[in-house]
Amino acid sequence: MTVDNILKIIDETHSLAIKSMIQKNLSEYMSVFADELLYKQLNGKIINKKQLTKDTEKYFSRVLSVKSNYKRINHKLETCKFSETLIQEAEVTIRVFIFFRKKWKVLRKGIYKWSMSNQEWKITEVDILEEQIS
């Protein structure tokens, strides 16, 4: 498999994740992540897929709308492993209490490590390096 083919598959998976986030489809969104996921948050705390699923479910329950995109800064391919540094931009509107809405922008930089398992690329590690919320 060529690097271009792998990049195409990874980009399609990112598109699936964004679509799932917009539709608040938790199971489809979480399918992007490997069961052995290690997700390092900006504060240094490392969570697993089970905790990320709980956090995402809570987040989805409050989200009214989301727009998201990403830019790949760099990438590296090794045997059955792929690593990329992304800048993600999102605009999120959430429900605050019953009647109020809050809108904010998130700019996040992170390293995403993928592994090939059962003929599928899955995210196995995330390391959030920077995050700005405005």
A tleap script that builds the chain and sets N, CA, C and O, in Angstrom:
source leaprc.protein.ff14SB
mol = sequence {
  NMET THR VAL ASP ASN ILE LEU LYS ILE ILE
  ASP GLU THR HIE SER LEU ALA ILE LYS SER
  MET ILE GLN LYS ASN LEU SER GLU TYR MET
  SER VAL PHE ALA ASP GLU LEU LEU TYR LYS
  GLN LEU ASN GLY LYS ILE ILE ASN LYS LYS
  GLN LEU THR LYS ASP THR GLU LYS TYR PHE
  SER ARG VAL LEU SER VAL LYS SER ASN TYR
  LYS ARG ILE ASN HIE LYS LEU GLU THR CYS
  LYS PHE SER GLU THR LEU ILE GLN GLU ALA
  GLU VAL THR ILE ARG VAL PHE ILE PHE PHE
  ARG LYS LYS TRP LYS VAL LEU ARG LYS GLY
  ILE TYR LYS TRP SER MET SER ASN GLN GLU
  TRP LYS ILE THR GLU VAL ASP ILE LEU GLU
  GLU GLN ILE CSER
}
set mol.1.N position { 0.841 -1.174 0.000 }
set mol.1.CA position { 0.000 0.000 0.000 }
set mol.1.C position { 0.894 1.249 0.000 }
set mol.1.O position { 1.838 1.334 0.785 }
set mol.2.N position { 0.601 2.199 -0.865 }
set mol.2.CA position { 1.416 3.402 -0.969 }
set mol.2.C position { 1.023 4.423 0.104 }
set mol.2.O position { -0.049 4.338 0.703 }
set mol.3.N position { 1.908 5.375 0.327 }
set mol.3.CA position { 1.626 6.444 1.287 }
set mol.3.C position { 0.375 7.209 0.859 }
set mol.3.O position { -0.456 7.557 1.698 }
set mol.4.N position { 0.237 7.472 -0.435 }
set mol.4.CA position { -0.951 8.191 -0.923 }
set mol.4.C position { -2.232 7.419 -0.631 }
set mol.4.O position { -3.245 8.018 -0.270 }
set mol.5.N position { -2.200 6.099 -0.782 }
set mol.5.CA position { -3.380 5.281 -0.470 }
set mol.5.C position { -3.708 5.339 1.019 }
set mol.5.O position { -4.873 5.444 1.405 }
set mol.6.N position { -2.687 5.270 1.836 }
set mol.6.CA position { -2.897 5.327 3.288 }
set mol.6.C position { -3.451 6.693 3.682 }
set mol.6.O position { -4.380 6.776 4.485 }
set mol.7.N position { -2.890 7.758 3.126 }
set mol.7.CA position { -3.398 9.101 3.418 }
set mol.7.C position { -4.860 9.236 3.005 }
set mol.7.O position { -5.647 9.881 3.699 }
set mol.8.N position { -5.217 8.639 1.897 }
set mol.8.CA position { -6.611 8.685 1.439 }
set mol.8.C position { -7.525 7.970 2.444 }
set mol.8.O position { -8.592 8.478 2.788 }
set mol.9.N position { -7.106 6.809 2.903 }
set mol.9.CA position { -7.895 6.049 3.890 }
set mol.9.C position { -8.010 6.818 5.205 }
set mol.9.O position { -9.090 6.890 5.792 }
set mol.10.N position { -6.895 7.393 5.668 }
set mol.10.CA position { -6.909 8.167 6.914 }
set mol.10.C position { -7.827 9.376 6.759 }
set mol.10.O position { -8.605 9.677 7.665 }
set mol.11.N position { -7.749 10.072 5.630 }
set mol.11.CA position { -8.616 11.226 5.392 }
set mol.11.C position { -10.091 10.824 5.353 }
set mol.11.O position { -10.945 11.550 5.862 }
set mol.12.N position { -10.390 9.681 4.758 }
set mol.12.CA position { -11.777 9.193 4.738 }
set mol.12.C position { -12.251 8.889 6.162 }
set mol.12.O position { -13.412 9.123 6.498 }
set mol.13.N position { -11.363 8.375 6.982 }
set mol.13.CA position { -11.713 8.073 8.371 }
set mol.13.C position { -11.939 9.363 9.160 }
set mol.13.O position { -12.858 9.441 9.975 }
set mol.14.N position { -11.105 10.370 8.918 }
set mol.14.CA position { -11.339 11.679 9.541 }
set mol.14.C position { -12.703 12.235 9.116 }
set mol.14.O position { -13.440 12.775 9.940 }
set mol.15.N position { -13.031 12.103 7.837 }
set mol.15.CA position { -14.328 12.582 7.338 }
set mol.15.C position { -15.479 11.856 8.024 }
set mol.15.O position { -16.486 12.471 8.374 }
set mol.16.N position { -15.330 10.553 8.215 }
set mol.16.CA position { -16.335 9.771 8.928 }
set mol.16.C position { -16.497 10.278 10.359 }
set mol.16.O position { -17.617 10.404 10.852 }
set mol.17.N position { -15.377 10.568 11.025 }
set mol.17.CA position { -15.424 11.060 12.403 }
set mol.17.C position { -16.136 12.411 12.467 }
set mol.17.O position { -16.958 12.637 13.355 }
set mol.18.N position { -15.827 13.303 11.534 }
set mol.18.CA position { -16.478 14.620 11.515 }
set mol.18.C position { -17.968 14.472 11.260 }
set mol.18.O position { -18.783 15.104 11.933 }
set mol.19.N position { -18.327 13.639 10.292 }
set mol.19.CA position { -19.746 13.403 9.987 }
set mol.19.C position { -20.461 12.815 11.208 }
set mol.19.O position { -21.580 13.214 11.528 }
set mol.20.N position { -19.818 11.880 11.876 }
set mol.20.CA position { -20.406 11.251 13.060 }
set mol.20.C position { -20.571 12.257 14.195 }
set mol.20.O position { -21.548 12.209 14.942 }
set mol.21.N position { -19.612 13.162 14.315 }
set mol.21.CA position { -19.703 14.194 15.347 }
set mol.21.C position { -20.892 15.118 15.056 }
set mol.21.O position { -21.668 15.441 15.956 }
set mol.22.N position { -21.027 15.534 13.817 }
set mol.22.CA position { -22.130 16.413 13.423 }
set mol.22.C position { -23.465 15.729 13.682 }
set mol.22.O position { -24.410 16.364 14.150 }
set mol.23.N position { -23.546 14.438 13.379 }
set mol.23.CA position { -24.788 13.673 13.559 }
set mol.23.C position { -24.951 13.131 14.978 }
set mol.23.O position { -25.976 12.536 15.310 }
set mol.24.N position { -23.934 13.341 15.809 }
set mol.24.CA position { -23.915 12.843 17.189 }
set mol.24.C position { -24.127 11.328 17.244 }
set mol.24.O position { -24.862 10.812 18.086 }
set mol.25.N position { -23.467 10.643 16.329 }
set mol.25.CA position { -23.528 9.189 16.262 }
set mol.25.C position { -22.332 8.636 17.050 }
set mol.25.O position { -21.233 8.486 16.516 }
set mol.26.N position { -22.574 8.342 18.319 }
set mol.26.CA position { -21.493 7.960 19.219 }
set mol.26.C position { -20.761 6.700 18.771 }
set mol.26.O position { -19.530 6.683 18.741 }
set mol.27.N position { -21.489 5.656 18.427 }
set mol.27.CA position { -20.828 4.391 18.081 }
set mol.27.C position { -19.988 4.531 16.821 }
set mol.27.O position { -18.887 3.985 16.747 }
set mol.28.N position { -20.493 5.254 15.832 }
set mol.28.CA position { -19.718 5.448 14.604 }
set mol.28.C position { -18.486 6.310 14.882 }
set mol.28.O position { -17.404 6.034 14.364 }
set mol.29.N position { -18.648 7.343 15.690 }
set mol.29.CA position { -17.522 8.199 16.040 }
set mol.29.C position { -16.445 7.406 16.773 }
set mol.29.O position { -15.263 7.507 16.445 }
set mol.30.N position { -16.847 6.628 17.751 }
set mol.30.CA position { -15.877 5.879 18.554 }
set mol.30.C position { -15.234 4.741 17.772 }
set mol.30.O position { -14.188 4.235 18.180 }
set mol.31.N position { -15.834 4.328 16.657 }
set mol.31.CA position { -15.266 3.248 15.846 }
set mol.31.C position { -13.924 3.644 15.223 }
set mol.31.O position { -13.177 2.783 14.757 }
set mol.32.N position { -13.624 4.918 15.217 }
set mol.32.CA position { -12.360 5.404 14.670 }
set mol.32.C position { -11.188 5.046 15.599 }
set mol.32.O position { -10.042 4.958 15.158 }
set mol.33.N position { -11.489 4.842 16.882 }
set mol.33.CA position { -10.461 4.613 17.892 }
set mol.33.C position { -10.301 3.125 18.198 }
set mol.33.O position { -11.277 2.376 18.252 }
set mol.34.N position { -9.060 2.719 18.397 }
set mol.34.CA position { -8.768 1.333 18.773 }
set mol.34.C position { -9.190 1.088 20.214 }
set mol.34.O position { -9.241 2.019 21.018 }
set mol.35.N position { -9.490 -0.151 20.536 }
set mol.35.CA position { -9.887 -0.512 21.911 }
set mol.35.C position { -8.783 -0.201 22.915 }
set mol.35.O position { -9.066 0.097 24.075 }
set mol.36.N position { -7.532 -0.267 22.479 }
set mol.36.CA position { -6.401 -0.031 23.383 }
set mol.36.C position { -5.962 1.447 23.404 }
set mol.36.O position { -4.841 1.758 23.808 }
set mol.37.N position { -6.840 2.339 22.972 }
set mol.37.CA position { -6.542 3.770 22.883 }
set mol.37.C position { -5.975 4.349 24.177 }
set mol.37.O position { -6.441 4.046 25.275 }
set mol.38.N position { -4.955 5.192 24.011 }
set mol.38.CA position { -4.421 6.026 25.090 }
set mol.38.C position { -4.509 7.468 24.597 }
set mol.38.O position { -3.865 7.838 23.614 }
set mol.39.N position { -5.312 8.279 25.287 }
set mol.39.CA position { -5.590 9.649 24.871 }
set mol.39.C position { -5.041 10.590 25.930 }
set mol.39.O position { -5.566 10.666 27.040 }
set mol.40.N position { -3.976 11.308 25.577 }
set mol.40.CA position { -3.345 12.241 26.520 }
set mol.40.C position { -3.933 13.631 26.314 }
set mol.40.O position { -3.737 14.263 25.276 }
set mol.41.N position { -4.659 14.091 27.331 }
set mol.41.CA position { -5.289 15.392 27.275 }
set mol.41.C position { -4.256 16.495 27.488 }
set mol.41.O position { -3.120 16.221 27.875 }
set mol.42.N position { -4.650 17.730 27.236 }
set mol.42.CA position { -3.739 18.860 27.374 }
set mol.42.C position { -3.154 18.959 28.780 }
set mol.42.O position { -2.004 19.365 28.949 }
set mol.43.N position { -3.940 18.592 29.786 }
set mol.43.CA position { -3.470 18.671 31.183 }
set mol.43.C position { -2.538 17.517 31.556 }
set mol.43.O position { -2.078 17.435 32.694 }
set mol.44.N position { -2.260 16.628 30.604 }
set mol.44.CA position { -1.360 15.504 30.856 }
set mol.44.C position { -2.057 14.232 31.297 }
set mol.44.O position { -1.441 13.167 31.331 }
set mol.45.N position { -3.333 14.329 31.634 }
set mol.45.CA position { -4.089 13.141 32.055 }
set mol.45.C position { -4.296 12.220 30.852 }
set mol.45.O position { -4.657 12.666 29.763 }
set mol.46.N position { -4.059 10.933 31.073 }
set mol.46.CA position { -4.239 9.938 30.013 }
set mol.46.C position { -5.514 9.153 30.303 }
set mol.46.O position { -5.694 8.602 31.389 }
set mol.47.N position { -6.398 9.118 29.297 }
set mol.47.CA position { -7.634 8.358 29.439 }
set mol.47.C position { -7.667 7.246 28.387 }
set mol.47.O position { -6.952 7.294 27.385 }
set mol.48.N position { -8.514 6.247 28.642 }
set mol.48.CA position { -8.659 5.130 27.710 }
set mol.48.C position { -9.926 5.317 26.866 }
set mol.48.O position { -10.625 6.322 26.993 }
set mol.49.N position { -10.202 4.360 26.026 }
set mol.49.CA position { -11.365 4.460 25.137 }
set mol.49.C position { -12.670 4.480 25.932 }
set mol.49.O position { -13.605 5.192 25.567 }
set mol.50.N position { -12.740 3.718 26.994 }
set mol.50.CA position { -13.965 3.685 27.795 }
set mol.50.C position { -14.274 5.077 28.363 }
set mol.50.O position { -15.416 5.534 28.312 }
set mol.51.N position { -13.259 5.737 28.898 }
set mol.51.CA position { -13.470 7.074 29.459 }
set mol.51.C position { -13.767 8.084 28.361 }
set mol.51.O position { -14.619 8.956 28.537 }
set mol.52.N position { -13.067 7.978 27.220 }
set mol.52.CA position { -13.336 8.883 26.107 }
set mol.52.C position { -14.772 8.716 25.615 }
set mol.52.O position { -15.429 9.695 25.260 }
set mol.53.N position { -15.251 7.487 25.595 }
set mol.53.CA position { -16.639 7.231 25.183 }
set mol.53.C position { -17.611 7.909 26.136 }
set mol.53.O position { -18.566 8.545 25.689 }
set mol.54.N position { -17.388 7.787 27.436 }
set mol.54.CA position { -18.252 8.451 28.430 }
set mol.54.C position { -18.220 9.964 28.255 }
set mol.54.O position { -19.260 10.622 28.265 }
set mol.55.N position { -17.011 10.510 28.093 }
set mol.55.CA position { -16.865 11.960 27.928 }
set mol.55.C position { -17.544 12.436 26.650 }
set mol.55.O position { -18.198 13.479 26.643 }
set mol.56.N position { -17.392 11.682 25.580 }
set mol.56.CA position { -17.984 12.055 24.293 }
set mol.56.C position { -19.499 11.955 24.348 }
set mol.56.O position { -20.192 12.797 23.777 }
set mol.57.N position { -20.020 10.953 25.018 }
set mol.57.CA position { -21.474 10.815 25.163 }
set mol.57.C position { -22.056 12.026 25.896 }
set mol.57.O position { -23.094 12.556 25.502 }
set mol.58.N position { -21.390 12.454 26.948 }
set mol.58.CA position { -21.835 13.635 27.705 }
set mol.58.C position { -21.765 14.882 26.820 }
set mol.58.O position { -22.682 15.704 26.811 }
set mol.59.N position { -20.678 15.007 26.088 }
set mol.59.CA position { -20.487 16.136 25.172 }
set mol.59.C position { -21.586 16.152 24.109 }
set mol.59.O position { -22.193 17.195 23.869 }
set mol.60.N position { -21.848 15.017 23.475 }
set mol.60.CA position { -22.881 14.932 22.441 }
set mol.60.C position { -24.257 15.319 22.986 }
set mol.60.O position { -25.070 15.882 22.253 }
set mol.61.N position { -24.526 15.028 24.247 }
set mol.61.CA position { -25.842 15.343 24.823 }
set mol.61.C position { -26.069 16.855 24.931 }
set mol.61.O position { -27.211 17.305 25.025 }
set mol.62.N position { -24.994 17.631 24.917 }
set mol.62.CA position { -25.110 19.088 25.042 }
set mol.62.C position { -24.921 19.833 23.722 }
set mol.62.O position { -25.311 20.995 23.602 }
set mol.63.N position { -24.329 19.171 22.738 }
set mol.63.CA position { -24.012 19.842 21.477 }
set mol.63.C position { -25.272 20.059 20.647 }
set mol.63.O position { -26.078 19.149 20.450 }
set mol.64.N position { -25.416 21.299 20.167 }
set mol.64.CA position { -26.497 21.623 19.246 }
set mol.64.C position { -26.007 21.621 17.804 }
set mol.64.O position { -26.711 21.181 16.895 }
set mol.65.N position { -24.784 22.124 17.611 }
set mol.65.CA position { -24.207 22.099 16.259 }
set mol.65.C position { -22.687 22.120 16.368 }
set mol.65.O position { -22.119 22.582 17.357 }
set mol.66.N position { -22.053 21.610 15.327 }
set mol.66.CA position { -20.588 21.593 15.277 }
set mol.66.C position { -20.136 21.674 13.822 }
set mol.66.O position { -20.717 21.053 12.931 }
set mol.67.N position { -19.090 22.453 13.612 }
set mol.67.CA position { -18.392 22.506 12.324 }
set mol.67.C position { -16.941 22.209 12.652 }
set mol.67.O position { -16.396 22.741 13.619 }
set mol.68.N position { -16.324 21.374 11.862 }
set mol.68.CA position { -14.960 20.978 12.187 }
set mol.68.C position { -14.160 20.702 10.919 }
set mol.68.O position { -14.695 20.211 9.925 }
set mol.69.N position { -12.874 21.026 10.972 }
set mol.69.CA position { -11.969 20.678 9.885 }
set mol.69.C position { -10.569 20.515 10.469 }
set mol.69.O position { -10.330 20.842 11.632 }
set mol.70.N position { -9.672 20.022 9.675 }
set mol.70.CA position { -8.314 19.786 10.145 }
set mol.70.C position { -7.314 20.038 9.022 }
set mol.70.O position { -7.646 20.004 7.837 }
set mol.71.N position { -6.084 20.289 9.439 }
set mol.71.CA position { -4.981 20.438 8.504 }
set mol.71.C position { -3.841 19.568 9.008 }
set mol.71.O position { -3.439 19.672 10.167 }
set mol.72.N position { -3.325 18.720 8.144 }
set mol.72.CA position { -2.207 17.855 8.508 }
set mol.72.C position { -0.915 18.651 8.334 }
set mol.72.O position { -0.634 19.173 7.254 }
set mol.73.N position { -0.140 18.735 9.402 }
set mol.73.CA position { 1.125 19.472 9.363 }
set mol.73.C position { 2.250 18.563 8.863 }
set mol.73.O position { 3.084 18.969 8.054 }
set mol.74.N position { 2.254 17.333 9.361 }
set mol.74.CA position { 3.251 16.361 8.908 }
set mol.74.C position { 2.736 14.954 9.179 }
set mol.74.O position { 1.749 14.760 9.889 }
set mol.75.N position { 3.411 14.001 8.612 }
set mol.75.CA position { 3.042 12.600 8.828 }
set mol.75.C position { 4.272 11.714 8.634 }
set mol.75.O position { 5.256 12.090 7.997 }
set mol.76.N position { 4.163 10.526 9.212 }
set mol.76.CA position { 5.260 9.550 9.102 }
set mol.76.C position { 4.634 8.157 9.034 }
set mol.76.O position { 3.699 7.850 9.774 }
set mol.77.N position { 5.149 7.339 8.160 }
set mol.77.CA position { 4.657 5.977 7.998 }
set mol.77.C position { 5.768 4.993 8.317 }
set mol.77.O position { 6.881 5.099 7.802 }
set mol.78.N position { 5.445 4.034 9.177 }
set mol.78.CA position { 6.322 2.896 9.455 }
set mol.78.C position { 5.477 1.658 9.206 }
set mol.78.O position { 4.288 1.782 8.912 }
set mol.79.N position { 6.036 0.505 9.310 }
set mol.79.CA position { 5.306 -0.728 9.045 }
set mol.79.C position { 4.041 -0.802 9.911 }
set mol.79.O position { 4.116 -0.886 11.137 }
set mol.80.N position { 2.895 -0.771 9.256 }
set mol.80.CA position { 1.573 -0.876 9.909 }
set mol.80.C position { 1.333 0.198 10.966 }
set mol.80.O position { 0.449 0.043 11.809 }
set mol.81.N position { 2.095 1.271 10.933 }
set mol.81.CA position { 1.895 2.380 11.877 }
set mol.81.C position { 1.992 3.689 11.106 }
set mol.81.O position { 2.820 3.849 10.209 }
set mol.82.N position { 1.117 4.622 11.485 }
set mol.82.CA position { 1.069 5.922 10.832 }
set mol.82.C position { 0.929 6.969 11.927 }
set mol.82.O position { 0.137 6.801 12.855 }
set mol.83.N position { 1.694 8.044 11.823 }
set mol.83.CA position { 1.637 9.122 12.804 }
set mol.83.C position { 1.433 10.431 12.056 }
set mol.83.O position { 2.027 10.648 11.000 }
set mol.84.N position { 0.590 11.306 12.607 }
set mol.84.CA position { 0.347 12.595 11.979 }
set mol.84.C position { 0.182 13.667 13.046 }
set mol.84.O position { -0.308 13.406 14.145 }
set mol.85.N position { 0.594 14.863 12.702 }
set mol.85.CA position { 0.349 16.023 13.543 }
set mol.85.C position { -0.718 16.845 12.835 }
set mol.85.O position { -0.578 17.194 11.663 }
set mol.86.N position { -1.791 17.149 13.567 }
set mol.86.CA position { -2.922 17.879 12.986 }
set mol.86.C position { -3.184 19.166 13.740 }
set mol.86.O position { -2.930 19.269 14.940 }
set mol.87.N position { -3.693 20.137 13.018 }
set mol.87.CA position { -4.310 21.319 13.600 }
set mol.87.C position { -5.799 21.162 13.306 }
set mol.87.O position { -6.205 21.077 12.148 }
set mol.88.N position { -6.598 21.124 14.353 }
set mol.88.CA position { -8.047 20.992 14.197 }
set mol.88.C position { -8.703 22.310 14.580 }
set mol.88.O position { -8.327 22.944 15.566 }
set mol.89.N position { -9.681 22.709 13.792 }
set mol.89.CA position { -10.482 23.882 14.104 }
set mol.89.C position { -11.928 23.435 14.181 }
set mol.89.O position { -12.414 22.699 13.322 }
set mol.90.N position { -12.603 23.887 15.215 }
set mol.90.CA position { -14.010 23.539 15.368 }
set mol.90.C position { -14.771 24.748 15.891 }
set mol.90.O position { -14.246 25.561 16.652 }
set mol.91.N position { -16.009 24.840 15.465 }
set mol.91.CA position { -16.939 25.829 15.986 }
set mol.91.C position { -18.105 25.037 16.565 }
set mol.91.O position { -18.772 24.280 15.859 }
set mol.92.N position { -18.339 25.222 17.856 }
set mol.92.CA position { -19.297 24.385 18.571 }
set mol.92.C position { -20.348 25.254 19.251 }
set mol.92.O position { -20.025 26.270 19.866 }
set mol.93.N position { -21.589 24.850 19.135 }
set mol.93.CA position { -22.677 25.478 19.882 }
set mol.93.C position { -23.248 24.425 20.812 }
set mol.93.O position { -23.641 23.342 20.379 }
set mol.94.N position { -23.289 24.758 22.110 }
set mol.94.CA position { -23.825 23.809 23.091 }
set mol.94.C position { -25.027 24.413 23.814 }
set mol.94.O position { -25.246 25.624 23.812 }
set mol.95.N position { -25.777 23.535 24.418 }
set mol.95.CA position { -26.908 23.928 25.250 }
set mol.95.C position { -26.387 24.153 26.665 }
set mol.95.O position { -25.688 23.313 27.233 }
set mol.96.N position { -26.745 25.305 27.216 }
set mol.96.CA position { -26.406 25.622 28.594 }
set mol.96.C position { -27.741 25.761 29.326 }
set mol.96.O position { -28.543 26.639 29.009 }
set mol.97.N position { -27.963 24.912 30.279 }
set mol.97.CA position { -29.261 24.793 30.937 }
set mol.97.C position { -30.299 24.484 29.865 }
set mol.97.O position { -29.980 23.773 28.912 }
set mol.98.N position { -31.506 24.979 29.975 }
set mol.98.CA position { -32.541 24.606 29.004 }
set mol.98.C position { -32.662 25.624 27.880 }
set mol.98.O position { -32.844 25.254 26.720 }
set mol.99.N position { -32.562 26.898 28.218 }
set mol.99.CA position { -32.889 27.940 27.252 }
set mol.99.C position { -31.700 28.640 26.613 }
set mol.99.O position { -31.871 29.395 25.656 }
set mol.100.N position { -30.523 28.406 27.116 }
set mol.100.CA position { -29.378 29.180 26.660 }
set mol.100.C position { -28.455 28.357 25.769 }
set mol.100.O position { -28.372 27.133 25.863 }
set mol.101.N position { -27.773 29.086 24.909 }
set mol.101.CA position { -26.787 28.474 24.017 }
set mol.101.C position { -25.461 29.201 24.191 }
set mol.101.O position { -25.420 30.393 24.494 }
set mol.102.N position { -24.403 28.470 23.997 }
set mol.102.CA position { -23.078 29.061 24.035 }
set mol.102.C position { -22.315 28.564 22.815 }
set mol.102.O position { -22.340 27.377 22.488 }
set mol.103.N position { -21.643 29.486 22.153 }
set mol.103.CA position { -20.890 29.141 20.951 }
set mol.103.C position { -19.426 29.472 21.208 }
set mol.103.O position { -19.105 30.531 21.747 }
set mol.104.N position { -18.547 28.564 20.822 }
set mol.104.CA position { -17.123 28.845 20.947 }
set mol.104.C position { -16.352 28.196 19.825 }
set mol.104.O position { -16.835 27.310 19.120 }
set mol.105.N position { -15.113 28.685 19.689 }
set mol.105.CA position { -14.195 28.134 18.697 }
set mol.105.C position { -13.067 27.427 19.430 }
set mol.105.O position { -12.571 27.896 20.455 }
set mol.106.N position { -12.678 26.293 18.880 }
set mol.106.CA position { -11.591 25.507 19.450 }
set mol.106.C position { -10.516 25.340 18.375 }
set mol.106.O position { -10.803 24.978 17.234 }
set mol.107.N position { -9.294 25.608 18.764 }
set mol.107.CA position { -8.144 25.367 17.904 }
set mol.107.C position { -7.235 24.418 18.675 }
set mol.107.O position { -6.775 24.741 19.770 }
set mol.108.N position { -6.982 23.258 18.104 }
set mol.108.CA position { -6.251 22.209 18.820 }
set mol.108.C position { -5.157 21.627 17.926 }
set mol.108.O position { -5.362 21.377 16.738 }
set mol.109.N position { -3.999 21.421 18.530 }
set mol.109.CA position { -2.895 20.757 17.826 }
set mol.109.C position { -2.607 19.462 18.558 }
set mol.109.O position { -2.496 19.444 19.784 }
set mol.110.N position { -2.485 18.378 17.805 }
set mol.110.CA position { -2.224 17.097 18.438 }
set mol.110.C position { -1.507 16.126 17.523 }
set mol.110.O position { -1.475 16.283 16.302 }
set mol.111.N position { -0.939 15.127 18.152 }
set mol.111.CA position { -0.302 14.025 17.426 }
set mol.111.C position { -1.241 12.824 17.519 }
set mol.111.O position { -1.692 12.454 18.603 }
set mol.112.N position { -1.521 12.232 16.381 }
set mol.112.CA position { -2.426 11.090 16.300 }
set mol.112.C position { -1.642 9.922 15.728 }
set mol.112.O position { -1.056 10.018 14.650 }
set mol.113.N position { -1.640 8.823 16.460 }
set mol.113.CA position { -0.933 7.622 16.008 }
set mol.113.C position { -1.965 6.566 15.655 }
set mol.113.O position { -2.886 6.291 16.424 }
set mol.114.N position { -1.797 5.993 14.503 }
set mol.114.CA position { -2.707 4.998 13.949 }
set mol.114.C position { -1.971 3.671 13.805 }
set mol.114.O position { -0.757 3.635 13.608 }
set mol.115.N position { -2.727 2.586 13.906 }
set mol.115.CA position { -2.197 1.252 13.639 }
set mol.115.C position { -3.181 0.497 12.760 }
set mol.115.O position { -4.392 0.712 12.817 }
set mol.116.N position { -2.629 -0.390 11.948 }
set mol.116.CA position { -3.449 -1.254 11.105 }
set mol.116.C position { -3.803 -2.499 11.901 }
set mol.116.O position { -2.928 -3.196 12.414 }
set mol.117.N position { -5.098 -2.765 11.996 }
set mol.117.CA position { -5.569 -3.950 12.707 }
set mol.117.C position { -6.798 -4.483 11.986 }
set mol.117.O position { -7.732 -3.728 11.713 }
set mol.118.N position { -6.809 -5.752 11.681 }
set mol.118.CA position { -7.930 -6.372 10.959 }
set mol.118.C position { -8.288 -5.590 9.690 }
set mol.118.O position { -9.460 -5.342 9.407 }
set mol.119.N position { -7.273 -5.215 8.948 }
set mol.119.CA position { -7.438 -4.510 7.673 }
set mol.119.C position { -8.052 -3.107 7.827 }
set mol.119.O position { -8.561 -2.545 6.856 }
set mol.120.N position { -8.004 -2.543 9.040 }
set mol.120.CA position { -8.529 -1.202 9.277 }
set mol.120.C position { -7.502 -0.355 10.020 }
set mol.120.O position { -6.789 -0.847 10.895 }
set mol.121.N position { -7.437 0.920 9.661 }
set mol.121.CA position { -6.611 1.866 10.392 }
set mol.121.C position { -7.426 2.430 11.540 }
set mol.121.O position { -8.540 2.912 11.336 }
set mol.122.N position { -6.872 2.372 12.756 }
set mol.122.CA position { -7.538 2.876 13.961 }
set mol.122.C position { -6.568 3.770 14.723 }
set mol.122.O position { -5.358 3.543 14.708 }
set mol.123.N position { -7.102 4.777 15.384 }
set mol.123.CA position { -6.268 5.642 16.221 }
set mol.123.C position { -5.973 4.898 17.524 }
set mol.123.O position { -6.886 4.467 18.228 }
set mol.124.N position { -4.684 4.757 17.831 }
set mol.124.CA position { -4.267 4.053 19.050 }
set mol.124.C position { -3.760 5.017 20.127 }
set mol.124.O position { -3.829 4.717 21.319 }
set mol.125.N position { -3.250 6.179 19.695 }
set mol.125.CA position { -2.731 7.157 20.651 }
set mol.125.C position { -3.048 8.567 20.172 }
set mol.125.O position { -2.987 8.872 18.980 }
set mol.126.N position { -3.386 9.417 21.137 }
set mol.126.CA position { -3.577 10.843 20.876 }
set mol.126.C position { -2.789 11.590 21.923 }
set mol.126.O position { -2.806 11.229 23.100 }
set mol.127.N position { -2.104 12.625 21.502 }
set mol.127.CA position { -1.372 13.499 22.418 }
set mol.127.C position { -1.733 14.940 22.065 }
set mol.127.O position { -1.237 15.481 21.076 }
set mol.128.N position { -2.596 15.565 22.872 }
set mol.128.CA position { -2.989 16.941 22.628 }
set mol.128.C position { -1.861 17.854 23.116 }
set mol.128.O position { -1.505 17.845 24.295 }
set mol.129.N position { -1.308 18.638 22.191 }
set mol.129.CA position { -0.152 19.486 22.485 }
set mol.129.C position { -0.549 20.906 22.842 }
set mol.129.O position { 0.058 21.529 23.713 }
set mol.130.N position { -1.573 21.417 22.165 }
set mol.130.CA position { -2.023 22.795 22.373 }
set mol.130.C position { -3.540 22.837 22.189 }
set mol.130.O position { -4.111 22.058 21.425 }
set mol.131.N position { -4.175 23.761 22.903 }
set mol.131.CA position { -5.612 23.946 22.738 }
set mol.131.C position { -5.969 25.367 23.123 }
set mol.131.O position { -5.625 25.840 24.205 }
set mol.132.N position { -6.666 26.041 22.217 }
set mol.132.CA position { -7.145 27.389 22.479 }
set mol.132.C position { -8.657 27.390 22.312 }
set mol.132.O position { -9.182 26.889 21.317 }
set mol.133.N position { -9.345 27.951 23.282 }
set mol.133.CA position { -10.798 28.050 23.219 }
set mol.133.C position { -11.165 29.526 23.325 }
set mol.133.O position { -10.746 30.221 24.250 }
set mol.134.N position { -11.952 29.987 22.366 }
set mol.134.CA position { -12.366 31.391 22.389 }
set mol.134.C position { -13.857 31.525 22.134 }
set mol.134.O position { -14.383 32.638 22.118 }
savepdb mol mol.pdb
quit
